[in-house]
Amino acid sequence: MKHNFGAGPCILPQDVFKQAADAVLDFNGLSILEVSHRHKDYVAVMDEALDLVKKALNVPSGYSVAYLQGGASLGFTITALNMMRDTKKAAYINTGTWASGAIKEAKKVGIDTQVVASSEDKQFTYIPKNVEIPSNLDYLHFTSNNTIYGTQFHEFPKSDLPLLCDMSSDIFSKEINVADFDLIYAGAQKNLGPAGATLYIVKDDVLGKSTSPFLPSYLDLKNHIDKASMANTPPVFSVYVAMLNLRHLLANGSVKAKELENNAKAALLYSEIDSNPLFSGNVATEDRSKMNVTFKLIDENLNAEFDAAWKGADIVGLPGHRSVGGYRASMYNALPLESVKVLVDTMKEFTRTKG
Ligand SMILES: Cc1ncc(COP(=O)(O)O)c(C=O)c1O
């Protein structure tokens, strides 16, 4: 078995892969790939996939869920357009590449983006704290987990503004209070399912209130929610596998159980990084991500030898993002603790032979 530390698309539970493969060959007599999205059997899949998100995250009444296409990248535009109000100004916290992407796209659709905090001064290696947020803006946007740098908000920012969050890389990894947010969005391809679907959880009160002069139907969340994510052809297979994965999550202790496992995996790897004299972590200790652990060899001349060691241990997906370098161990929900133990043992053994 390979130990897949890839940042996304990433590992999903093995029995989800198996059921997904079975459905490619036989989904009630057809392939899931050829079934009409209007067929009652598929409508039932979509309904269940929406409902299981509500169950897994205890989504309160007054909120709706939708699956769209376009990835979180289109989410940058969709959130800005749907949440634009009278001031057409919004607060953004800039914690890295994806947060910067959200800022860039909001500007393009006419939002005057105000960067109320940024960690760019230290190459995005920390999470800004005690951020002062003005009150007369349309909303506050932040990215809960910075997949590339390996930082994570362990406490969410507080303000009187509607709160929007890109949770692409830590949704379903820990319990959250959905009522704190007006809009949450996430690309599926980490803890939810295969790439292709993007999840939106939105407070019903905010729908239909955009002041944007430009709001194509596909970008209007109300349109998708009114039509139960069937306004056009949904990402049929991606939603199907997300449904299987959510069933698996709920049958295995749901988000709370995953949170405990994720804490254990993160504690194990960070403890090795901190105690091993050859390695160091990249980011501020208190802001370390439990999903994407970034670290490096203090002596980069050893990289090639370490690369051979982890590849020899059947580990894949460990190189850091091309903009950061070093290593990144992405430890999403489906990655077993066993895989983290293999990585830690590989680091220990490498240090023993070099020591
Ligand atoms: C936090 C975050 N936001 C946005 C994106 C972009 O997502 P997509 O490729 O689905 O557009 C990613 C991709 O990894 C991400 O990790």
Ligand as a Chemical Component Dictionary entry (heavy atoms), coordinates in Angstrom:
data_LIG
# 
_chem_comp.id                   LIG 
_chem_comp.type                 NON-POLYMER 
_chem_comp.pdbx_formal_charge   0 
_chem_comp.three_letter_code    LIG 
# 
loop_
_chem_comp_atom.comp_id 
_chem_comp_atom.atom_id 
_chem_comp_atom.alt_atom_id 
_chem_comp_atom.type_symbol 
_chem_comp_atom.charge 
_chem_comp_atom.model_Cartn_x 
_chem_comp_atom.model_Cartn_y 
_chem_comp_atom.model_Cartn_z 
_chem_comp_atom.pdbx_ordinal 
LIG C1 C1 C 0 -7.518  26.638 0.569  1  
LIG C2 C2 C 0 -7.677  26.501 -0.907 2  
LIG N1 N1 N 0 -8.449  27.374 -1.570 3  
LIG C3 C3 C 0 -8.628  27.287 -2.890 4  
LIG C4 C4 C 0 -8.020  26.315 -3.632 5  
LIG C5 C5 C 0 -8.266  26.239 -5.116 6  
LIG O1 O1 O 0 -9.173  25.220 -5.321 7  
LIG P1 P1 P 0 -9.631  24.722 -6.763 8  
LIG O2 O2 O 0 -8.451  24.094 -7.396 9  
LIG O3 O3 O 0 -10.744 23.771 -6.424 10 
LIG O4 O4 O 0 -10.122 25.913 -7.515 11 
LIG C6 C6 C 0 -7.228  25.361 -2.992 12 
LIG C7 C7 C 0 -6.571  24.280 -3.762 13 
LIG O5 O5 O 0 -5.819  23.494 -3.266 14 
LIG C8 C8 C 0 -7.043  25.466 -1.601 15 
LIG O6 O6 O 0 -6.281  24.585 -0.952 16 
# 
loop_
_chem_comp_bond.comp_id 
_chem_comp_bond.atom_id_1 
_chem_comp_bond.atom_id_2 
_chem_comp_bond.value_order 
_chem_comp_bond.pdbx_ordinal 
LIG C1 C2 SING 1  
LIG C2 N1 SING 2  
LIG C2 C8 DOUB 3  
LIG N1 C3 DOUB 4  
LIG C3 C4 SING 5  
LIG C4 C5 SING 6  
LIG C4 C6 DOUB 7  
LIG C5 O1 SING 8  
LIG O1 P1 SING 9  
LIG P1 O2 DOUB 10 
LIG P1 O3 SING 11 
LIG P1 O4 SING 12 
LIG C6 C7 SING 13 
LIG C6 C8 SING 14 
LIG C7 O5 DOUB 15 
LIG C8 O6 SING 16 
# 
